[in-house]
């Protein structure tokens, strides 16, 4: 976990500031944060707030929140399955401080589980290498029979719950400027922004509805951009002796994903934070028609004997969008029944395969997106439980014109109001086809593809526009043959 990345993600400093501070660090030493403060790039209060918010590194075995037997099992399994021979190699895998892993190695030696192989290098202070004894190998096999998890050490359930509460999405204030910046590449009316702002800041569920093709999914994705705070996601957590994986590299976006700046890593010593947590942007997760009720429960791997957290748990602290609501394999009523308690009481209950249940704070912005009429999806009682209902409707003629000009310009096509007006007229003649936000991009892409085929410079021609409109609808747009050309 890198302090520089976290400070940049919060918008407190720039990558250029970090690079300057690291130049100073190489010349005179010292901590990166202190150097930034001394250079006037960061206030001491802001640095302290960031350091206080991040998970503190455990100093003792007790501070990990895990029992010594569980840590011993994980250490021996790691040596056996990952062929790790040194305390530092095991520490890198378990994401624990070297000093704690050293203590675990000492305990393992006392139990006759390890043999010393010798130094790992030629230097005088080289680290010692270890190998499992026959007793140690049997210990590993027994531990793997309990579960085959090998990786970062879990955090206890109590710490995970506390972390969820500390980084609630409602802790972050989203103002009009943030929404304007997040939606800068979309044409959004001021009226919709005025509705959206309170909905986002409430942290409660939102229903986006309206005809297809008007950007409800794009609209929801932009909501994810307006949040700036960093959240800390555990690799996994432990409850009742069971391990549940949370961090998912296919879903979560670590803030150090692009941690290189001009060949310099934006880093501080790794011991400053608990490495069992990953500093991420607030997650944004979309589930579509494939969503089932089973996907909202813990997934137990009967062979490996540990769990994968469901999607909505991975979305904690962020946004969980149910796209094409009403078209899932599960009925809207069944899905909403599953969400009644989480949406109203802000707590969710999950059950282990042992029958034991536990609770987690339900802190995320849930967005339902649908092309269907809301009253046909759910009864008034359910509709009442979704406090914010925003219609993302068809664009006005002026908005359509702005979208068309913007997309054309971004793709290197010159256009004019005369072309756009002709397109809108042709669309109306296509059996009364309504304007939709997706149409400009569709038409521009079709024209560009045709120009590439004809090996001609990109331009709007009447025949190419007619072809695009023909692909837009099953009805041919004969009227578009008279569309003007640039």
N, C-alpha and C positions, 0 to 999 in steps of 0.2 A: 504494500500500500504506500503510495507516494504523496507526501504532503504537498509538493508543488502542484500535482494534478488536482488535488482537492481544492487548493486555493484558487486555481484557475477556473475550475468548475463552478465555484461559488461566485466568480466574477470579481474577486477581491484583488487579484493581480493578473498580469498578462504573462504569456510565455516568454516575452522579451525580458520582463522583470525577473523571471526565474533564471533565465540564461545569465543576466548580469550578476545576480546573486551567487550563482554557481561559479562564475569567474572569480568573484571575491573569495568564495569558499576555498578554491584551489590555492589562492595566494596566501590567505591568512588563517584558514581553518574556521571552525565555528559551525553553529547550526544554521541551516538554511532559513528557518523562520526568524531567528534573531537577526540575521544579516538583512533580511527584507525589511524588518522594522527599523534597523539602523540606517538603511538607505532611504527611508521615508516612503517606501513602496506599500507598506502595510502598517496598520496600527496594532499596537500591542493587544488591545482589546479584541480585535478581530482574530488575531492569531490565537489568543487564549480561548475564544469561543469555538474555533475550529478544533483545537486540540481537545477541548472538553467534550465536544460532541462525538468525536471518534471513539470507538471501543478501545479501552486501555489494555495494554499488553498484560497478561497474567504474570505475576512475579513468582508464584508458588503453584504447586500442584493443586492445592485447595482452591486457588483463585481461578483455575480453569473451569470449576463447577462440575468436574467429572471425578469419579472415584479412581483410586490408584489401580485397582484390578482392571477397570475398563481401559485406562491409559496403557497399562502393561500389555493387555491383549492387542491393542491397536499397534503398539510399538513392535511387538514380536511378529504380528501378521505382516507389517510393513517390511521388516527385514526378510521375512520368508518369501512373500509374494513379489516384492519389488527389488529384491536382491540388494538392499541397502546395507552398507557395511559400516558407516560412520554415523556418529550422533548428528552431525550437520546435515547429512543426506536424509536421515529420518526426520529431522526438524523441518526441512524444506517440504517434505511430503505432508507431514502432520500440521504444518503452519503453526508450530509452537516454538517458543524461545529455546535457544540452544541449551540454556542452563537447566530448563525443566527436563529436556530430553536427556541431558547428561545424568540427572538424578534418576531417571527411569532406567538408563543403562546400568548405573551403579546397583540399583535394586535388582535388575535382571542378573547381574554377575553374582550377587549374593545368593540368588536362587539357583545358581549353576545353570543358567539358561544360555550364557554367552562364554565364548573363548576369545582371548585376545590374539589377533593375527599378526599385529605389528603396526608400524607407522604407515600412514597413507601416502607419505612422500619422503623426500630426502632431507627436508629441512629439520632442524633440531626441534622446533615446536610443532611438527606435523601432527595431525590428528591420528589417533589410534583407530585401527580397523578391527571389527569384531565379526565373529561368525556364530551362528546358532549351534549349540551342542545338540546331541541327540534328544536330550530332555527338552531343549528349547524348540526343536523342530516338532516334537510331539505336542508341546504347548501351542505352537502355531496352528497345527492341524485341528486341535480341539477348539481353538478360538475361531478358526474359519468355519467350523461346523455350526457355531452359534450364528455367525453371519459373515459374509464374504466381503464386507465393506473394507476397503483400504483407500485412504485419502485423508484430507484435512480432518482434524479432530472436530467432533461436533461441539456446539455450544449448548448449554442446558436450556430447557424449555423456558424457565423463568427469565433468563437473560434475553431470549428471543422476544418474549412477550413485552418485556420492558423496553426493548429497542423499538418495537413496532409503535408503542405508545409515544416514545420520544420523538419519532420522526413522522408523526401523523401528517397526512397530506393537507389538513386544514391549518397546520402551523405555518404554511407558506401563503403569503398574501399575493394574489395575482391581480394586478391593476390593469387599467385600460391600455397603457403603453405596452405591457407585456403581451396582451392579447393581440394588439395591432402588429407587434413585431413577429409573433408566432404565426400570424395569418397573412403575412405580407405578400405571399405568393398566390393568395386566393382573393377573389372578389367577394367580400362579405359586407352586407349592409350594416349601417350603424345600429339599426333596430335589433338585428340579430346579436351583435356584439353586446348591446345593453342587456339582452336576455342571458347571454352566455356567461358574462362576468359573475353575476351572483350565483349561478348554477355551479361554476367551477369552485368558487370560494366556499360554498356550502359543504362540499365534500359528499353530498348526497347523490342519489342516482339520477340519471338524465335519460330521457327518451328522445332520440332523434328520429323524426318521421318525415315522410314526403315521397314524392314519386321517384322512381329509380333514375340514376344517371346524373344526379345533382350534387354529388360530392359528400354524402354523409360520412363515408369512410374516411375520405381525405380531411373532412372537417374534424372528425374525432382524432385523427392522427396529429393534427395541428394542436389540439388541446394538450397533447403530451409535450409539445415543444415549449409551452409557456412556463413550465416548472423549471426552476434552476437549482433547487436544493439537492444536495447529495444524500443518498440513503445507503445504509450498510446492510448488505444481504449476507446471511451466513451460508457457507458451503452446505452445512447440514445442521440439524439440531437433534437432541436426544430427549426422549420421553419414555419413562418406564422401561429403560434399558433398550429401547428400539431407536434405530437411526433413520432419520427422514431427510432426504436430500432436497435442498431448496435452490441453490444457485444453479442456473442453467445458462451456459454460454450461448445457446441459441436464442435466448430470450432476454437475459439481462445484459446491459451494456456498461461494462466497467469504464470508469472515467479515465483509466490509464491505457485505454485501447490504443490511443495514438500518443504514447508517452514520450516519443522522441521528437525533439525540436532542434533541428540543426545538428543532429548527431549527439545531442546532450540529453540525458535522461533526467526528468524532473523528479528527483528522488531525495528522500531523507533516509536515515538509517531505518532498516526494516523493523527494529525492535521498538520503534515509537508507537506502533499500533498493533492491535491484536489481528494477526494475519488470517484468523479463521473467518473474518468478515471481509467482504469485497465491497469497496466503495463504488457505487453505481449511480447512473441517472435513474430517476424514478421510472419503474418499468411500465411499458405499454404493451398489453397482450390482447390479441384478437382471437376470439373463438367464433367460428361460423356455423354453417349447417351441420358440421360433423359433431357438434357438442352433444353429449349425452349426460345423464345424471351421474353415471359411473365416473365420468371424467372430473366430477367435483368431489370425489372421495380420494382418500389415500390409495396409492397404487403399490401393492405389496408384491415384491419379486419373491416367489416361493423358493426359487433356487438360490438366489443370493441372500435372501432373508433380511433385506432392508427395504425401505419405502422411498417412493418418489412423491414429492408434494404435488397436489393438484394445481391446475392453472391459476385458480383464484388466490391460492396461498403464495405462489410465485409472484403474483401481481400486487401483494401487500405493499402499501406505501406509494402505489402508482395508480394506473388505470387499467380496468378490465372491461373490454368492449365485447358485447355479444352482437355480432353482425348478422344481418338477415334474420333478425328475431322473428319467430313465428314459422321459420322454415327448418328448424332443427328436427332431428329424429325424435326428440322428446317434445311433448306438447308444451305450449306456452304456460298452461295452468300448472303442469307438473314442475316445470323449471322455476316458476315464480313461487310455488309452494316451498321449494328447496331454499329460496332466497328470503323468505319472509323474516325469519329470525335474524340473519346477518344484516339485512337492510334496515330493520327497525331497531334492533338492540345493539348493533355494531359488534357482534360477537358471533363466532362460528364454532361449531362442535364437530370434531372429527373422531372417528373410531378406529382403533387398532384391530388387527386380526385376532388379538387375544380377547377382544370384547371390551377392553378398557377405552374410555372416551376421555378426551381432553379438549380444552377450549383455546382459541386464539382470538385476539382482537381482530375485528374485520374492518380494516382501515384501507379503503381504496375507493376510487371514483368509478362507479359502475355505469357504463353507457350501453343502453339498448338502442340498436339501430334497426329500423324496419321500413320496408316499402309498403307495408300493409296498413290499413286504417286501424288506429289504436283501439277503437271501440269494438272492432271485430276480433282483436287479439286477446282481450282480457276483460273481465267484468269490472265495474266501477270500483269495487273494493281493492282490486289489485292495482288499478290505474291510480288510485289515491296514494298508494305506497311509493309511487315514482313522482316525487314532488316537482320536477322540472321537465317540461315537455316543450321541445323546440322543433318547429317545423322548418325543414330545410327544403324550400320550395324551388320551383323553376325560376330561372333568372329573368329579370325584366329585359326589355329590348336594349336598354342602355347597358345593363350589366353583361348581356350576351355580347354586345359590341366590344366592350372592354376586354372580355375574355378572349374573343376572336383576335383582336389586335395584339394582345399580349402574347398569345401562343404563336401567332404568325411571326412576330418579331423575334421571339426566342428561337424559332426554327429557321430564320434567315429568309422568310417570305415577306415581300412587300404587299401590303393590302390597302384598301381604302374603304370608307364608309359605303361607297357605292357597291362594292363587292359584298360586304357584310349584309347590307339591306337586301340585295338580291338573294342571298342565301336564306335570310329569314323569310322572305316572301315565298321562296320555293318550298321551304319546310312547311309553311302553313298550307300550301297546296297539296302536300303529301297526305291527303286525308285528314287535314287538321292536326298534323304532328306538332306537339307542343315543343317549345324551346326547352333545352336541357343543357346543363353546364358541361356535359361530356362531349357535346356535338362539335364545338370548334376544334378540339384536339383530334377527334375522329376524322373530320374533314381535312385538316391540315396534314395529318399522317398519310391519308389516302392520296392527296395531291402530291406529296413528296415522293411517295413510292412510285406513282405513275411517272413523274418526271425522271426519276432514276432509271426506270425501265426504258423510257423514250430517249434517254441520254440527252436531256435538255436542261438548261438552267431552271432551278426551282421558280415556279410562277403559277399564279392562278389563271387557268384557262376555262372557258365555258364548258368544254367537253369533259375536262378533268373534274370540275365541280359537279357536273351532272353524274359522272361515274361514282363519285364519293357519296352523293345523295342517294343514288341507287343502291349502294351497299348499306347505307344507313337504314333504308326501308325496303320492304319487298315491293313497294310501288315505285315505278320510275318517275323521275321528276322532269317531265318534258319541258316544264316552264323554265327550268334552270338553263336550258340551252341558250337562253337570251341573256344569261348573266354576263356582266361586263368583265373585261380583262384589264389587268394593269399595264 
